[in-house]
Amino acid sequence: MFIRIFANKINALKATQEILTAEMELTAKFAKALGHPIRIAILDLLNSQACCFHGDMAEILPIAKSTLSQHLKELKKAGLIQGNITSPSVKYCINRENFNLAQHLLSEVLK
């Protein structure tokens, strides 16, 4: 009985993996990164200018610098932004290629 249940779970997992495409995985990665209003605000801010320093964003956005750093880390991990270290600060910019890809993939989902 246990072996049959285990085998059924393995087969269900394999079926799920076959259904999910790389495009779906990437779309979910972008959507997860966009799952907080401050991250939307960060992208809006960065999209309105060429680049922005961490310190300048901390003055504009109503959150602590450490919290801002965590949100920037998530956006960077998703590939939506990129950071350049110019000691002693970090300058962030939109990663245009991935930003445009995210726009396309999410618009396809929301058609």
C-alpha positions as CSV (number, residue, x, y, z in Angstrom):
1,M,0.0,0.0,0.0
2,F,2.7,2.5,1.0
3,I,4.8,1.7,-2.1
4,R,1.7,2.3,-4.3
5,I,1.1,5.7,-2.7
6,F,4.7,6.6,-3.0
7,A,4.8,5.5,-6.7
8,N,1.6,7.6,-7.4
9,K,3.3,10.7,-5.8
10,I,6.4,10.2,-7.9
11,N,4.3,9.8,-11.1
12,A,2.3,13.0,-10.2
13,L,5.6,14.9,-9.7
14,K,6.9,13.8,-13.0
15,A,3.7,14.8,-14.7
16,T,3.9,18.3,-13.1
17,Q,7.5,18.7,-14.2
18,E,6.6,17.8,-17.8
19,I,3.8,20.4,-17.8
20,L,5.9,23.2,-16.4
21,T,8.0,25.0,-19.0
22,A,11.2,27.0,-18.5
23,E,9.1,30.0,-19.5
24,M,6.6,29.3,-16.8
25,E,9.4,29.0,-14.2
26,L,10.9,32.3,-15.3
27,T,7.5,34.0,-15.2
28,A,7.0,32.8,-11.7
29,K,10.4,34.0,-10.6
30,F,9.7,37.5,-11.9
31,A,6.2,37.4,-10.3
32,K,7.6,36.4,-7.0
33,A,10.1,39.3,-7.1
34,L,7.3,41.7,-7.9
35,G,5.2,40.4,-4.9
36,H,5.8,43.4,-2.6
37,P,4.7,47.0,-3.1
38,I,8.1,48.4,-2.2
39,R,9.7,46.3,-4.9
40,I,7.2,47.8,-7.4
41,A,8.1,51.3,-6.1
42,I,11.8,50.5,-6.5
43,L,11.3,49.4,-10.1
44,D,9.2,52.4,-10.8
45,L,11.9,54.7,-9.4
46,L,14.7,53.0,-11.3
47,N,12.6,52.9,-14.5
48,S,12.1,56.6,-14.4
49,Q,15.9,57.3,-14.5
50,A,19.1,55.8,-15.7
51,C,20.4,54.6,-12.3
52,C,20.1,55.4,-8.7
53,F,22.4,55.1,-5.6
54,H,21.3,53.0,-2.7
55,G,21.5,56.0,-0.4
56,D,19.4,58.2,-2.6
57,M,16.7,55.5,-2.8
58,A,16.8,55.2,1.0
59,E,16.0,59.0,1.2
60,I,13.1,58.7,-1.3
61,L,11.4,55.4,-0.1
62,P,9.8,55.2,3.3
63,I,11.8,52.2,4.6
64,A,14.9,51.6,6.5
65,K,18.2,51.1,4.6
66,S,18.5,47.5,5.7
67,T,15.0,46.7,4.5
68,L,15.7,48.5,1.2
69,S,18.8,46.3,0.9
70,Q,16.8,43.1,1.3
71,H,14.3,44.2,-1.4
72,L,17.1,45.2,-3.8
73,K,18.7,41.8,-3.1
74,E,15.4,40.0,-4.2
75,L,15.1,42.1,-7.3
76,K,18.7,41.5,-8.2
77,K,18.4,37.7,-7.6
78,A,15.4,37.7,-10.0
79,G,17.6,39.6,-12.6
80,L,15.3,42.6,-12.8
81,I,18.0,45.0,-11.6
82,Q,21.8,45.2,-11.6
83,G,24.1,46.9,-9.2
84,N,27.5,48.5,-9.7
85,I,29.7,49.0,-6.7
86,T,31.3,52.5,-6.7
87,S,33.0,52.5,-3.3
88,P,31.6,53.4,-0.8
89,S,28.1,53.1,-2.4
90,V,26.2,50.9,-4.8
91,K,24.4,52.2,-7.9
92,Y,21.4,50.3,-9.2
93,C,19.9,50.2,-12.6
94,I,17.1,48.3,-14.4
95,N,18.4,45.2,-16.2
96,R,16.7,46.2,-19.5
97,E,16.8,42.8,-21.1
98,N,15.2,40.9,-18.2
99,F,12.8,43.8,-17.4
100,N,11.5,43.7,-21.0
101,L,11.3,39.9,-20.8
102,A,9.3,40.1,-17.6
103,Q,6.9,42.6,-19.1
104,H,6.4,40.3,-22.1
105,L,6.0,37.1,-20.0
106,L,3.6,38.7,-17.5
107,S,1.5,40.3,-20.2
108,E,1.1,36.9,-21.8
109,V,-0.2,35.5,-18.5
110,L,-2.6,38.4,-18.0
111,K,-4.1,38.5,-21.5
